[in-house]
């Protein structure tokens, strides 16, 4: 991967010119969901600005792809966790139902004691 931690600005003096800050993929894992969505909005805005200015917007597209992939991974993990917790809850409920129908145990062990 050609990921760099840098700011890319094609013209330094123009404030309207879009800039792009790239991050390492490992850093994406540590960013909160809110920050991730904010970053996605910033990148889409920068891409749109680059498109309007008729400059190459591929770097923004690449960053957007990385962010969307991280969002997709997190969504999948969240769904898998919910499914896992539902499975565990169902297993516990089934175990508790089986426990209720068991006969009451006779805990008098005195007949097994021999002198």
PyMOL CGO cylinders between C-alpha atoms (Angstrom):
from pymol import cmd
from pymol.cgo import CYLINDER

trace = [
    CYLINDER, 0.00, 0.00, 0.00, 1.24, 3.43, -0.78, 0.3, 1, 1, 1, 1, 1, 1,
    CYLINDER, 1.24, 3.43, -0.78, -0.08, 5.02, 2.37, 0.3, 1, 1, 1, 1, 1, 1,
    CYLINDER, -0.08, 5.02, 2.37, 1.75, 8.04, 3.64, 0.3, 1, 1, 1, 1, 1, 1,
    CYLINDER, 1.75, 8.04, 3.64, 1.11, 10.25, 6.62, 0.3, 1, 1, 1, 1, 1, 1,
    CYLINDER, 1.11, 10.25, 6.62, 1.31, 13.58, 4.91, 0.3, 1, 1, 1, 1, 1, 1,
    CYLINDER, 1.31, 13.58, 4.91, -0.65, 16.52, 3.73, 0.3, 1, 1, 1, 1, 1, 1,
    CYLINDER, -0.65, 16.52, 3.73, -0.90, 16.89, 0.02, 0.3, 1, 1, 1, 1, 1, 1,
    CYLINDER, -0.90, 16.89, 0.02, -1.52, 20.40, -1.25, 0.3, 1, 1, 1, 1, 1, 1,
    CYLINDER, -1.52, 20.40, -1.25, -1.08, 21.17, -4.88, 0.3, 1, 1, 1, 1, 1, 1,
    CYLINDER, -1.08, 21.17, -4.88, -0.98, 24.96, -4.42, 0.3, 1, 1, 1, 1, 1, 1,
    CYLINDER, -0.98, 24.96, -4.42, 0.06, 26.26, -1.03, 0.3, 1, 1, 1, 1, 1, 1,
    CYLINDER, 0.06, 26.26, -1.03, -1.20, 29.82, -1.45, 0.3, 1, 1, 1, 1, 1, 1,
    CYLINDER, -1.20, 29.82, -1.45, -4.76, 29.08, -2.48, 0.3, 1, 1, 1, 1, 1, 1,
    CYLINDER, -4.76, 29.08, -2.48, -7.02, 28.50, 0.56, 0.3, 1, 1, 1, 1, 1, 1,
    CYLINDER, -7.02, 28.50, 0.56, -9.83, 27.20, -1.63, 0.3, 1, 1, 1, 1, 1, 1,
    CYLINDER, -9.83, 27.20, -1.63, -7.59, 24.50, -3.03, 0.3, 1, 1, 1, 1, 1, 1,
    CYLINDER, -7.59, 24.50, -3.03, -8.43, 21.12, -1.47, 0.3, 1, 1, 1, 1, 1, 1,
    CYLINDER, -8.43, 21.12, -1.47, -5.84, 19.44, 0.73, 0.3, 1, 1, 1, 1, 1, 1,
    CYLINDER, -5.84, 19.44, 0.73, -5.64, 15.78, 1.54, 0.3, 1, 1, 1, 1, 1, 1,
    CYLINDER, -5.64, 15.78, 1.54, -4.31, 14.27, 4.75, 0.3, 1, 1, 1, 1, 1, 1,
    CYLINDER, -4.31, 14.27, 4.75, -3.52, 10.58, 4.45, 0.3, 1, 1, 1, 1, 1, 1,
    CYLINDER, -3.52, 10.58, 4.45, -3.31, 8.25, 7.43, 0.3, 1, 1, 1, 1, 1, 1,
    CYLINDER, -3.31, 8.25, 7.43, -1.88, 4.79, 7.92, 0.3, 1, 1, 1, 1, 1, 1,
    CYLINDER, -1.88, 4.79, 7.92, -4.41, 1.91, 7.82, 0.3, 1, 1, 1, 1, 1, 1,
    CYLINDER, -4.41, 1.91, 7.82, -3.37, 0.96, 11.37, 0.3, 1, 1, 1, 1, 1, 1,
    CYLINDER, -3.37, 0.96, 11.37, -4.47, 4.40, 12.52, 0.3, 1, 1, 1, 1, 1, 1,
    CYLINDER, -4.47, 4.40, 12.52, -7.96, 3.87, 11.12, 0.3, 1, 1, 1, 1, 1, 1,
    CYLINDER, -7.96, 3.87, 11.12, -8.48, 1.05, 13.61, 0.3, 1, 1, 1, 1, 1, 1,
    CYLINDER, -8.48, 1.05, 13.61, -7.97, 3.42, 16.53, 0.3, 1, 1, 1, 1, 1, 1,
    CYLINDER, -7.97, 3.42, 16.53, -10.24, 6.23, 15.31, 0.3, 1, 1, 1, 1, 1, 1,
    CYLINDER, -10.24, 6.23, 15.31, -13.70, 6.44, 16.89, 0.3, 1, 1, 1, 1, 1, 1,
    CYLINDER, -13.70, 6.44, 16.89, -16.80, 5.93, 14.75, 0.3, 1, 1, 1, 1, 1, 1,
    CYLINDER, -16.80, 5.93, 14.75, -17.74, 9.60, 14.97, 0.3, 1, 1, 1, 1, 1, 1,
    CYLINDER, -17.74, 9.60, 14.97, -14.27, 10.69, 13.87, 0.3, 1, 1, 1, 1, 1, 1,
    CYLINDER, -14.27, 10.69, 13.87, -14.40, 8.15, 11.05, 0.3, 1, 1, 1, 1, 1, 1,
    CYLINDER, -14.40, 8.15, 11.05, -17.69, 9.54, 9.71, 0.3, 1, 1, 1, 1, 1, 1,
    CYLINDER, -17.69, 9.54, 9.71, -16.40, 13.11, 10.09, 0.3, 1, 1, 1, 1, 1, 1,
    CYLINDER, -16.40, 13.11, 10.09, -13.29, 12.17, 8.13, 0.3, 1, 1, 1, 1, 1, 1,
    CYLINDER, -13.29, 12.17, 8.13, -15.44, 10.56, 5.43, 0.3, 1, 1, 1, 1, 1, 1,
    CYLINDER, -15.44, 10.56, 5.43, -17.48, 13.77, 5.06, 0.3, 1, 1, 1, 1, 1, 1,
    CYLINDER, -17.48, 13.77, 5.06, -14.30, 15.87, 4.86, 0.3, 1, 1, 1, 1, 1, 1,
    CYLINDER, -14.30, 15.87, 4.86, -12.84, 13.60, 2.20, 0.3, 1, 1, 1, 1, 1, 1,
    CYLINDER, -12.84, 13.60, 2.20, -16.02, 13.63, 0.14, 0.3, 1, 1, 1, 1, 1, 1,
    CYLINDER, -16.02, 13.63, 0.14, -16.12, 17.41, 0.36, 0.3, 1, 1, 1, 1, 1, 1,
    CYLINDER, -16.12, 17.41, 0.36, -12.46, 17.64, -0.73, 0.3, 1, 1, 1, 1, 1, 1,
    CYLINDER, -12.46, 17.64, -0.73, -13.11, 15.23, -3.59, 0.3, 1, 1, 1, 1, 1, 1,
    CYLINDER, -13.11, 15.23, -3.59, -16.07, 17.27, -4.77, 0.3, 1, 1, 1, 1, 1, 1,
    CYLINDER, -16.07, 17.27, -4.77, -14.00, 20.43, -4.60, 0.3, 1, 1, 1, 1, 1, 1,
    CYLINDER, -14.00, 20.43, -4.60, -11.21, 18.75, -6.59, 0.3, 1, 1, 1, 1, 1, 1,
    CYLINDER, -11.21, 18.75, -6.59, -13.73, 17.63, -9.20, 0.3, 1, 1, 1, 1, 1, 1,
    CYLINDER, -13.73, 17.63, -9.20, -15.10, 21.15, -9.53, 0.3, 1, 1, 1, 1, 1, 1,
    CYLINDER, -15.10, 21.15, -9.53, -11.56, 22.49, -9.97, 0.3, 1, 1, 1, 1, 1, 1,
    CYLINDER, -11.56, 22.49, -9.97, -10.84, 19.83, -12.62, 0.3, 1, 1, 1, 1, 1, 1,
    CYLINDER, -10.84, 19.83, -12.62, -7.87, 18.33, -10.82, 0.3, 1, 1, 1, 1, 1, 1,
    CYLINDER, -7.87, 18.33, -10.82, -7.23, 14.67, -10.25, 0.3, 1, 1, 1, 1, 1, 1,
    CYLINDER, -7.23, 14.67, -10.25, -9.41, 13.43, -7.42, 0.3, 1, 1, 1, 1, 1, 1,
    CYLINDER, -9.41, 13.43, -7.42, -8.11, 9.84, -7.29, 0.3, 1, 1, 1, 1, 1, 1,
    CYLINDER, -8.11, 9.84, -7.29, -6.20, 10.37, -3.99, 0.3, 1, 1, 1, 1, 1, 1,
    CYLINDER, -6.20, 10.37, -3.99, -9.45, 11.39, -2.31, 0.3, 1, 1, 1, 1, 1, 1,
    CYLINDER, -9.45, 11.39, -2.31, -11.22, 8.38, -3.84, 0.3, 1, 1, 1, 1, 1, 1,
    CYLINDER, -11.22, 8.38, -3.84, -8.54, 6.05, -2.42, 0.3, 1, 1, 1, 1, 1, 1,
    CYLINDER, -8.54, 6.05, -2.42, -8.84, 7.54, 1.05, 0.3, 1, 1, 1, 1, 1, 1,
    CYLINDER, -8.84, 7.54, 1.05, -12.64, 7.34, 0.87, 0.3, 1, 1, 1, 1, 1, 1,
    CYLINDER, -12.64, 7.34, 0.87, -12.36, 3.65, -0.04, 0.3, 1, 1, 1, 1, 1, 1,
    CYLINDER, -12.36, 3.65, -0.04, -10.15, 2.97, 2.99, 0.3, 1, 1, 1, 1, 1, 1,
    CYLINDER, -10.15, 2.97, 2.99, -12.57, 4.79, 5.29, 0.3, 1, 1, 1, 1, 1, 1,
    CYLINDER, -12.57, 4.79, 5.29, -15.62, 3.01, 3.85, 0.3, 1, 1, 1, 1, 1, 1,
    CYLINDER, -15.62, 3.01, 3.85, -13.87, -0.34, 4.20, 0.3, 1, 1, 1, 1, 1, 1,
    CYLINDER, -13.87, -0.34, 4.20, -13.14, 0.36, 7.85, 0.3, 1, 1, 1, 1, 1, 1,
    CYLINDER, -13.14, 0.36, 7.85, -16.79, 1.34, 8.40, 0.3, 1, 1, 1, 1, 1, 1,
    CYLINDER, -16.79, 1.34, 8.40, -17.87, -1.86, 6.65, 0.3, 1, 1, 1, 1, 1, 1,
    CYLINDER, -17.87, -1.86, 6.65, -15.56, -3.97, 8.83, 0.3, 1, 1, 1, 1, 1, 1,
    CYLINDER, -15.56, -3.97, 8.83, -16.87, -2.34, 12.01, 0.3, 1, 1, 1, 1, 1, 1,
    CYLINDER, -16.87, -2.34, 12.01, -20.49, -2.80, 10.94, 0.3, 1, 1, 1, 1, 1, 1,
    CYLINDER, -20.49, -2.80, 10.94, -19.83, -6.48, 10.24, 0.3, 1, 1, 1, 1, 1, 1,
    CYLINDER, -19.83, -6.48, 10.24, -18.17, -6.95, 13.62, 0.3, 1, 1, 1, 1, 1, 1,
    CYLINDER, -18.17, -6.95, 13.62, -21.04, -5.20, 15.36, 0.3, 1, 1, 1, 1, 1, 1,
    CYLINDER, -21.04, -5.20, 15.36, -23.61, -7.41, 13.60, 0.3, 1, 1, 1, 1, 1, 1,
    CYLINDER, -23.61, -7.41, 13.60, -21.61, -10.55, 14.37, 0.3, 1, 1, 1, 1, 1, 1,
    CYLINDER, -21.61, -10.55, 14.37, -21.40, -9.54, 18.04, 0.3, 1, 1, 1, 1, 1, 1,
    CYLINDER, -21.40, -9.54, 18.04, -25.16, -8.96, 18.25, 0.3, 1, 1, 1, 1, 1, 1,
    CYLINDER, -25.16, -8.96, 18.25, -25.77, -12.35, 16.63, 0.3, 1, 1, 1, 1, 1, 1,
    CYLINDER, -25.77, -12.35, 16.63, -23.33, -14.01, 19.05, 0.3, 1, 1, 1, 1, 1, 1,
    CYLINDER, -23.33, -14.01, 19.05, -24.98, -12.39, 22.07, 0.3, 1, 1, 1, 1, 1, 1,
    CYLINDER, -24.98, -12.39, 22.07, -28.42, -13.49, 20.83, 0.3, 1, 1, 1, 1, 1, 1,
    CYLINDER, -28.42, -13.49, 20.83, -27.13, -17.05, 20.45, 0.3, 1, 1, 1, 1, 1, 1,
    CYLINDER, -27.13, -17.05, 20.45, -25.69, -17.02, 23.97, 0.3, 1, 1, 1, 1, 1, 1,
    CYLINDER, -25.69, -17.02, 23.97, -28.94, -15.63, 25.40, 0.3, 1, 1, 1, 1, 1, 1,
    CYLINDER, -28.94, -15.63, 25.40, -30.94, -18.35, 23.60, 0.3, 1, 1, 1, 1, 1, 1,
    CYLINDER, -30.94, -18.35, 23.60, -28.62, -21.07, 24.94, 0.3, 1, 1, 1, 1, 1, 1,
    CYLINDER, -28.62, -21.07, 24.94, -28.95, -19.74, 28.49, 0.3, 1, 1, 1, 1, 1, 1,
    CYLINDER, -28.95, -19.74, 28.49, -32.74, -19.57, 28.17, 0.3, 1, 1, 1, 1, 1, 1,
    CYLINDER, -32.74, -19.57, 28.17, -32.85, -23.15, 26.88, 0.3, 1, 1, 1, 1, 1, 1,
    CYLINDER, -32.85, -23.15, 26.88, -30.63, -24.34, 29.75, 0.3, 1, 1, 1, 1, 1, 1,
    CYLINDER, -30.63, -24.34, 29.75, -32.86, -22.60, 32.28, 0.3, 1, 1, 1, 1, 1, 1,
    CYLINDER, -32.86, -22.60, 32.28, -35.98, -24.22, 30.76, 0.3, 1, 1, 1, 1, 1, 1,
    CYLINDER, -35.98, -24.22, 30.76, -34.35, -27.65, 31.04, 0.3, 1, 1, 1, 1, 1, 1,
    CYLINDER, -34.35, -27.65, 31.04, -33.36, -26.98, 34.65, 0.3, 1, 1, 1, 1, 1, 1,
    CYLINDER, -33.36, -26.98, 34.65, -36.97, -26.22, 35.58, 0.3, 1, 1, 1, 1, 1, 1,
    CYLINDER, -36.97, -26.22, 35.58, -38.26, -29.62, 34.41, 0.3, 1, 1, 1, 1, 1, 1,
    CYLINDER, -38.26, -29.62, 34.41, -35.65, -31.70, 36.24, 0.3, 1, 1, 1, 1, 1, 1,
    CYLINDER, -35.65, -31.70, 36.24, -36.95, -33.66, 39.24, 0.3, 1, 1, 1, 1, 1, 1,
    CYLINDER, -36.95, -33.66, 39.24, -36.20, -32.30, 42.67, 0.3, 1, 1, 1, 1, 1, 1,
    CYLINDER, -36.20, -32.30, 42.67, -33.11, -34.00, 43.98, 0.3, 1, 1, 1, 1, 1, 1,
    CYLINDER, -33.11, -34.00, 43.98, -33.17, -36.11, 47.13, 0.3, 1, 1, 1, 1, 1, 1,
    CYLINDER, -33.17, -36.11, 47.13, -30.10, -34.92, 48.96, 0.3, 1, 1, 1, 1, 1, 1,
    CYLINDER, -30.10, -34.92, 48.96, -30.34, -37.44, 51.82, 0.3, 1, 1, 1, 1, 1, 1,
    CYLINDER, -30.34, -37.44, 51.82, -27.12, -39.45, 51.49, 0.3, 1, 1, 1, 1, 1, 1,
    CYLINDER, -27.12, -39.45, 51.49, -27.34, -41.20, 54.83, 0.3, 1, 1, 1, 1, 1, 1,
    CYLINDER, -27.34, -41.20, 54.83, -28.27, -44.55, 53.27, 0.3, 1, 1, 1, 1, 1, 1,
    CYLINDER, -28.27, -44.55, 53.27, -24.86, -44.65, 51.61, 0.3, 1, 1, 1, 1, 1, 1,
    CYLINDER, -24.86, -44.65, 51.61, -22.99, -44.36, 54.88, 0.3, 1, 1, 1, 1, 1, 1,
    CYLINDER, -22.99, -44.36, 54.88, -21.81, -47.70, 56.18, 0.3, 1, 1, 1, 1, 1, 1,
    CYLINDER, -21.81, -47.70, 56.18, -20.28, -48.37, 59.55, 0.3, 1, 1, 1, 1, 1, 1,
]
cmd.load_cgo(trace, "trace")
